[in-house]
Amino acid sequence: MKSEYRQLYEKFGLNVVYYRKRKKLTQLQLAELADVDRSHISAIELGKVGVSFDVIFKLCEVLDTTPKELFDFRD
């Protein structure tokens, strides 16, 4: 990951946290529903890893949101 994009990854991660908590899910529950490892969910939420489109689309399904909403970064 390029350091210049670090803040964007972190903002994406914060949106994942927001929508996960809105659905009252733990990281483990989200991971199981999205068929990814819990540590990967943690890394996404902390902005430490990039996310494939497949994972983004699955997160959207589970979190009842859209890719646009996950990328709608607040200031």
ABEGO torsion letter per residue (X at the ends): XBAAAAAAAAAAAAAAAAAAAAAGBBAAAAAAAAGBBAAAAAAAAAGABBBBAAAAAAAAAAAGBBAAAAABBBX
